[in-house]
Amino acid sequence: MTEQVSMEKIIALCKRRGFVFPGSEIYGGLANSWDYGPLGSQLAKNLKDLWWKTFVEGRLDMVGIDSAVLMNPTVWEASGHVAGFSDPLMDCKKCKSRERADKLVEKWVHENSSEERPKNWAGEKTPPKDLLTFITEKKIICPICEACDWTEPKAFNLMFKTRQGVLEDSGKDIYLRPETAQGIFVNFKNALETSRKKLPFGIGQIGKAFRNEITPGNFIFRTREFEQMEIEYFFDPEQTEWKSLLEKWKADGMDFMANKLGISQDHLRFRDHDPDELSHYSKGTTDIEFNFPFGWAELAAAGAYRTDFDLKQHEKFSGQKLTYLDPYTNKVFTPHVMEPSYGVGRLTLAILISAYHEEKIEGEEESRVVMKFKPQLAPVTVAVLPLGNKLNEAAHQLATDLIKDFRLDYDTSGSIGKRYRRQDEIGTPFCITYDFESLEDQSVTVRHRDTMEQERVKISDLKEYLNSKLF
């Protein structure tokens, strides 16, 4: 990642090359909604596949589920979302715009390189009067009209509500889930009994969640519709010490991001939640933060120790036993939970930022833009480029054969130099040039994305060669 990278450059690249498009663009868009294009959808899929392989398929102590987006509304009463899932919103008295008070404070802190916070600071849980006092004292202005005349913050529930039923005025209120975790908790008993796992073990899930954020922004960093990759890891606190378990998940999370996703480790750090910002049921939470162009921000929860709160709540509200019988001691108890949680959109954005490089090429006026994705993540791993129209039939046959084993692009338009630059911008690790000599020696030229070095490889050896370099 170069020092010059900015959100503007990332957004422009994403639109130009087909990673991310504005949502509903032909109708003028929908604020802060985004569609993943041909390359972005593949990049996100590769990320999810790698996460699933690493944390679910690749472990003996994990199983996976896929729970429904719509759930019995009592689930959200039990979890506390109906009563307490809210953001502190305040209105500008001059222009009537509505803003999140805690985000106004965070933006001011970042812009002023300050460590100062409101009294009793706890993020969105900070008392409204303390937020208003701080914002007034620091003269934090409205981002729309630049006035500093605010109402006192009030709680605004973030869940999307809809109706279940055929008629508009009948049926009952239900919600689009604001997180995937509760789908795991309500399926704890089913997963335990069918998988026959023993503690400690975890349940992983990838799925969509929805939050009616009043101030989404920073591209795909904060959106109202997003995708989570979450784990609820169940354990006996008398047998497994939670602090040691948290350290293990922290290490695994950092290793995954830095070594498997290729996110720049210089731009990653842990941040332990202060006691006053912890959820009431949590005894410890550690985030992994990334240094985005707009400042340090949460990338993932490396681990959140939720104690036994969730299972006990659902047991209370459902009337169903959600306990665990230890087969060795016959002890019956409610397991405790450690929760690592990853956002697909935020990780995708961090991957894009880390992969972005601008490089000066000797003898060329313009710098080349190259996305240095890890090969496992690259939307396209191999591009076949015939050097002339008369070679298209043979090159197309080669591409048809290679696409069975690799994510492939076949590009015939433009000079070979322009095609190389296109593939650099989408992060293709290897370009295969099929030239007129290929008809004679049954070899092709393989160009390496990062070094731009080229070497001749026999077509018969090509799959083995690429596999050795990519995986």
C-alpha positions in Angstrom: 0.0 0.0 0.0 1.4 3.4 -1.0 1.2 6.5 1.2 -0.8 8.3 -1.5 -3.8 5.9 -1.4 -7.0 7.6 -0.6 -10.6 6.6 -0.3 -11.3 8.5 -3.5 -8.7 6.4 -5.4 -10.1 3.2 -4.0 -13.7 4.1 -4.8 -12.7 5.2 -8.3 -10.8 1.9 -9.0 -13.7 -0.1 -7.6 -16.2 1.5 -10.0 -13.8 1.5 -13.0 -12.8 -2.1 -12.8 -16.0 -3.7 -11.5 -15.4 -4.3 -7.8 -18.2 -2.2 -6.3 -21.0 -0.1 -7.9 -23.4 2.4 -6.3 -26.7 0.6 -5.5 -29.7 1.1 -7.9 -27.5 3.5 -9.9 -29.7 3.8 -13.0 -32.5 5.1 -10.7 -30.3 7.7 -9.1 -29.0 5.3 -6.4 -30.0 4.7 -2.8 -27.9 6.5 -0.3 -25.1 4.3 1.2 -26.1 1.1 -0.7 -23.6 -0.7 -2.8 -23.6 -3.6 -5.2 -20.6 -5.9 -5.6 -19.7 -6.2 -9.3 -18.1 -9.1 -11.2 -14.7 -8.7 -9.5 -16.0 -7.5 -6.1 -18.4 -10.4 -5.7 -15.7 -12.9 -6.5 -13.3 -11.2 -4.1 -15.9 -11.3 -1.3 -16.7 -14.9 -2.1 -13.0 -15.8 -1.9 -12.7 -14.0 1.4 -15.7 -15.9 2.8 -14.4 -19.3 1.4 -11.0 -18.7 3.0 -12.6 -17.7 6.4 -14.8 -20.8 6.3 -12.0 -23.1 5.4 -9.7 -21.6 8.1 -12.1 -21.4 11.0 -14.9 -24.0 10.3 -13.8 -26.7 7.9 -10.2 -26.6 9.0 -10.9 -27.3 12.7 -12.1 -30.4 14.5 -13.9 -28.3 17.2 -16.1 -26.4 14.8 -19.4 -26.9 12.9 -21.3 -24.5 10.7 -24.9 -23.4 10.3 -27.0 -21.0 8.2 -29.9 -19.6 10.1 -32.8 -17.6 8.8 -32.8 -13.8 8.4 -36.4 -13.6 9.8 -36.8 -15.0 13.3 -39.5 -15.2 16.0 -39.6 -11.6 17.4 -39.2 -13.0 20.9 -35.6 -13.8 20.0 -34.9 -10.0 19.9 -36.7 -9.4 23.2 -34.5 -12.1 24.9 -31.3 -10.7 23.4 -32.1 -7.2 24.5 -32.3 -5.7 21.0 -35.9 -4.6 21.3 -35.3 -2.6 24.5 -31.7 -1.5 24.2 -30.3 -1.7 20.6 -30.1 2.0 19.8 -27.9 4.9 18.7 -27.8 8.4 20.3 -29.2 10.7 17.6 -29.3 14.5 17.8 -30.9 17.1 15.5 -29.4 20.3 14.2 -31.8 23.0 15.2 -30.9 25.1 12.1 -31.0 22.6 9.2 -32.9 19.7 10.9 -30.2 17.2 9.8 -29.9 14.2 12.2 -26.5 12.9 13.3 -25.1 10.3 15.6 -23.7 12.1 18.6 -21.0 9.6 19.4 -19.7 9.6 15.8 -19.5 13.4 15.8 -17.3 13.1 18.9 -15.1 10.4 17.3 -14.7 12.5 14.1 -13.6 15.5 16.2 -11.2 13.4 18.2 -9.6 12.0 15.0 -9.4 15.4 13.2 -7.9 17.1 16.3 -5.5 14.2 17.2 -6.9 14.3 20.7 -7.4 11.7 23.4 -10.0 13.8 25.1 -13.5 12.3 25.5 -16.8 13.2 27.1 -17.4 12.5 30.7 -18.5 8.9 31.3 -17.4 8.1 27.7 -18.7 4.7 26.5 -19.2 5.2 22.8 -22.9 5.1 21.8 -23.7 4.2 25.4 -22.4 7.5 26.8 -25.1 9.4 28.7 -26.9 11.9 26.4 -26.2 14.9 28.6 -22.5 14.2 28.7 -22.4 13.9 24.9 -24.2 17.2 24.4 -22.0 19.0 27.0 -18.8 17.9 25.2 -20.1 18.7 21.7 -21.2 22.2 22.9 -18.0 22.9 24.7 -15.8 21.8 21.7 -18.1 23.7 19.3 -18.5 20.6 17.1 -20.5 21.8 14.1 -23.2 20.3 11.9 -21.6 18.7 8.8 -24.4 20.0 6.7 -24.8 23.7 7.7 -21.9 24.2 10.1 -24.1 25.4 12.9 -23.5 24.3 16.5 -27.0 24.3 17.9 -28.0 20.7 18.8 -30.9 19.0 20.5 -30.1 16.5 23.3 -29.3 13.1 21.9 -32.1 10.5 22.0 -32.1 6.8 21.6 -33.1 5.5 18.1 -33.6 1.7 17.7 -31.5 0.3 14.8 -33.6 -2.7 13.8 -35.6 -2.8 10.6 -39.2 -3.7 11.3 -41.6 -5.3 8.9 -44.9 -7.2 9.0 -45.5 -10.9 8.8 -48.9 -11.5 7.1 -50.8 -11.2 3.8 -52.7 -8.0 4.7 -50.9 -4.8 5.4 -52.9 -4.0 8.5 -52.7 -7.5 10.0 -50.1 -9.8 11.2 -47.4 -9.2 13.7 -44.2 -7.1 13.8 -41.0 -9.0 12.9 -37.5 -7.8 12.4 -34.7 -8.2 9.9 -31.9 -9.6 12.1 -29.4 -7.0 13.3 -26.7 -9.7 13.8 -26.2 -13.3 13.0 -25.1 -14.4 16.5 -28.6 -15.0 17.9 -29.3 -17.5 15.1 -26.4 -19.5 16.5 -27.6 -19.3 20.1 -31.2 -20.5 19.3 -29.7 -23.4 17.4 -27.2 -24.4 20.1 -29.3 -27.4 21.3 -29.9 -28.6 17.7 -26.3 -28.3 16.7 -25.0 -29.9 19.9 -27.3 -32.9 19.6 -26.8 -33.5 15.9 -23.1 -32.9 15.7 -22.4 -34.7 19.0 -19.6 -32.3 19.7 -18.1 -32.0 23.2 -17.0 -28.7 24.9 -15.1 -26.7 24.0 -16.6 -26.4 20.5 -17.8 -23.6 18.2 -20.5 -22.8 15.7 -19.7 -20.6 12.7 -22.0 -18.8 10.4 -21.8 -16.4 7.4 -24.9 -14.3 6.7 -26.5 -11.0 6.0 -27.6 -8.6 8.8 -29.4 -5.3 8.7 -29.1 -2.2 10.9 -30.9 1.1 10.2 -27.8 3.2 10.7 -28.5 6.9 10.7 -25.1 7.8 9.5 -23.6 5.0 7.3 -20.6 6.0 5.3 -17.0 5.7 4.3 -17.9 3.6 1.3 -18.5 -0.1 2.2 -17.2 0.4 5.8 -20.6 1.1 7.3 -23.7 0.1 5.5 -27.3 -0.7 6.5 -27.1 -4.1 4.8 -23.9 -6.1 5.5 -22.6 -9.5 5.9 -21.0 -11.1 9.0 -18.7 -14.1 9.6 -19.3 -15.0 13.2 -18.3 -17.7 15.6 -19.8 -18.6 19.0 -17.3 -20.7 20.8 -18.8 -22.6 23.8 -16.7 -23.7 26.8 -16.7 -24.6 30.5 -15.3 -21.7 32.4 -14.0 -24.1 35.1 -12.0 -26.0 32.5 -11.0 -23.2 30.1 -9.8 -19.9 31.4 -11.5 -17.1 29.3 -8.5 -14.8 29.2 -6.3 -17.5 27.7 -9.0 -18.4 25.2 -9.3 -14.7 24.2 -5.5 -14.5 23.6 -5.7 -17.6 21.4 -8.5 -16.1 19.3 -6.7 -12.8 19.1 -3.6 -14.5 17.8 -5.6 -16.6 15.3 -7.5 -13.5 14.1 -4.3 -11.5 13.5 -2.6 -14.3 11.7 -5.6 -14.7 9.4 -5.7 -11.1 8.5 -2.0 -10.5 8.1 -0.8 -13.8 6.6 -3.8 -15.2 4.8 -5.6 -12.0 3.7 -2.4 -10.0 3.1 -3.7 -7.0 5.1 -0.7 -4.8 6.0 0.3 -5.6 9.6 1.7 -2.1 10.1 -1.9 -1.0 9.8 -3.4 -3.5 12.2 -3.6 -3.2 16.0 -5.5 -4.6 18.9 -7.8 -2.4 21.1 -9.2 -3.7 24.3 -12.6 -2.2 25.2 -12.5 -0.1 28.3 -14.6 -1.3 31.2 -17.2 1.5 30.8 -17.8 0.6 27.1 -18.3 -3.1 27.5 -21.7 -4.6 27.0 -23.3 -5.3 30.4 -22.9 -9.1 29.9 -19.3 -8.9 28.7 -16.2 -9.3 30.8 -13.7 -8.6 28.1 -13.7 -7.6 24.4 -10.8 -7.0 22.0 -11.2 -5.5 18.6 -8.7 -5.6 15.7 -8.5 -2.1 14.2 -7.2 -1.1 10.8 -5.7 2.3 9.9 -8.1 3.3 7.1 -7.6 6.5 5.2 -10.2 8.1 7.5 -8.3 6.9 10.6 -8.2 3.9 12.9 -11.5 2.0 13.1 -12.8 -1.4 14.1 -12.2 -4.1 11.5 -13.3 -7.1 13.5 -13.9 -8.3 17.1 -11.0 -10.7 17.7 -13.0 -12.0 20.7 -15.8 -10.9 22.9 -16.4 -12.9 26.2 -20.2 -13.0 26.5 -20.3 -15.2 29.6 -23.5 -17.4 29.7 -25.8 -14.4 29.2 -27.2 -15.4 25.8 -28.1 -19.0 26.4 -29.6 -18.2 29.8 -31.7 -15.4 28.2 -33.1 -17.7 25.5 -33.7 -20.4 28.1 -35.7 -18.0 30.2 -37.8 -16.6 27.3 -38.3 -19.9 25.4 -38.8 -22.2 28.4 -36.3 -24.7 26.7 -33.3 -26.1 28.4 -30.1 -24.9 26.8 -27.6 -26.5 29.2 -24.7 -29.0 28.6 -24.2 -32.4 30.2 -20.6 -33.1 30.7 -20.3 -36.8 29.7 -17.2 -37.3 31.9 -18.4 -35.7 35.1 -22.3 -35.6 34.6 -22.2 -31.9 35.5 -25.0 -30.0 34.0 -24.3 -26.3 33.4 -24.8 -23.4 30.9 -21.7 -23.0 28.7 -20.0 -19.7 28.4 -19.2 -18.1 25.1 -16.3 -16.4 23.3 -17.4 -14.6 20.1 -15.0 -13.7 17.2 -16.8 -11.6 14.7 -15.7 -10.4 11.2 -17.5 -8.1 8.7 -17.2 -9.0 5.1 -17.5 -5.4 3.8 -14.9 -4.0 6.2 -12.4 -6.8 5.5 -12.9 -6.4 1.8 -12.2 -2.7 2.1 -9.1 -3.3 4.1 -7.9 -5.9 1.6 -8.4 -3.4 -1.3 -6.5 -0.7 0.6 -3.6 -3.0 1.5 -3.4 -4.4 -2.0 -3.3 -1.0 -3.8 0.1 0.0 -5.0 1.3 2.7 -7.4 4.7 2.0 -8.9 6.9 4.1 -11.2 8.1 2.1 -14.2 11.4 2.9 -15.8 11.0 4.4 -19.2 7.3 5.1 -18.7 5.7 8.5 -17.8 2.7 7.1 -15.9 2.8 5.0 -12.8 1.2 1.6 -12.9 -1.6 0.7 -10.5 -1.3 -2.8 -9.3 -3.5 -4.7 -6.8 -1.2 -7.1 -5.0 -3.9 -9.5 -3.8 -2.9 -12.8 -2.2 -3.4 -15.4 -4.9 -6.2 -17.2 -2.9 -8.1 -13.9 -2.8 -7.5 -12.6 -6.3 -10.8 -12.4 -8.3 -8.8 -13.6 -11.4 -5.8 -15.8 -11.0 -4.8 -16.3 -14.6 -5.4 -14.3 -17.8 -4.8 -15.7 -21.2 -3.8 -13.0 -23.8 -3.5 -14.0 -27.5 -1.0 -11.8 -29.3 -2.9 -11.7 -32.5 -6.3 -12.5 -34.0 -5.0 -15.5 -35.9 -4.0 -17.0 -32.6 -7.5 -16.7 -31.0 -8.7 -20.2 -31.7 -5.6 -21.9 -30.2 -5.5 -19.4 -27.2 -9.2 -19.9 -26.6 -8.8 -23.6 -26.4 -6.0 -23.1 -23.9 -8.3 -20.8 -21.8 -11.1 -23.4 -22.0 -8.8 -26.0 -20.6 -7.3 -23.8 -17.8 -10.7 -22.4 -16.6 -11.5 -25.8 -15.2 -8.8 -25.3 -12.6 -8.3 -21.5 -12.3 -10.3 -18.3 -12.1 -9.6 -17.1 -15.6 -10.0 -14.0 -17.8 -9.6 -14.2 -21.6 -8.7 -10.8 -23.1 -8.1 -10.0 -26.7 -8.7 -6.3 -27.0 -5.9 -3.6 -27.0 -2.2 -3.8 -27.1 -0.4 -6.3 -24.9 0.9 -3.5 -22.7 -2.6 -2.1 -22.1 -3.9 -5.6 -21.4 -1.1 -6.1 -18.8 -2.0 -2.9 -17.1 -5.7 -3.9 -17.0 -4.8 -7.2 -15.3 -2.4 -5.4 -12.9 -5.3 -3.1 -11.8 -7.6 -6.1 -11.0 -4.8 -8.0 -9.3 -4.3 -11.0 -11.6 -1.1 -12.8 -10.4 -0.2 -14.4 -13.8 -0.7 -13.4 -17.4 -0.2 -16.0 -20.1 0.7 -14.6 -23.5 0.0 -16.9 -26.4 2.2 -15.8 -29.3 3.1 -17.1 -32.8 6.0 -19.1 -31.4 3.5 -21.0 -29.2 2.3 -22.7 -32.4 5.8 -24.0 -33.0 7.2 -24.8 -29.5 4.0 -25.4 -27.6 5.1 -23.0 -25.0 3.7 -19.7 -23.6 5.1 -16.6 -21.9 4.1 -16.3 -18.2 4.3 -12.8 -16.8 4.4 -12.3 -13.0 2.2 -9.5 -11.7 4.4 -8.3 -8.8 7.8 -8.4 -10.5 6.7 -8.1 -14.1 9.3 -10.8 -14.9 8.5 -13.2 -17.8 9.4 -16.8 -18.4 8.7 -19.4 -21.0 6.7 -22.4 -19.9 5.7 -25.5 -21.8 1.9 -25.7 -22.2 2.0 -29.4 -21.0 3.6 -28.2 -17.7 1.5 -25.1 -17.3 -1.1 -26.3 -14.8 1.6 -27.8 -12.5 3.6 -24.6 -12.8 0.7 -22.4 -11.9 -0.4 -24.6 -9.0 3.1 -24.4 -7.6 3.0 -20.6 -7.7 -0.5 -20.0 -6.6 -1.1 -22.4 -3.8 
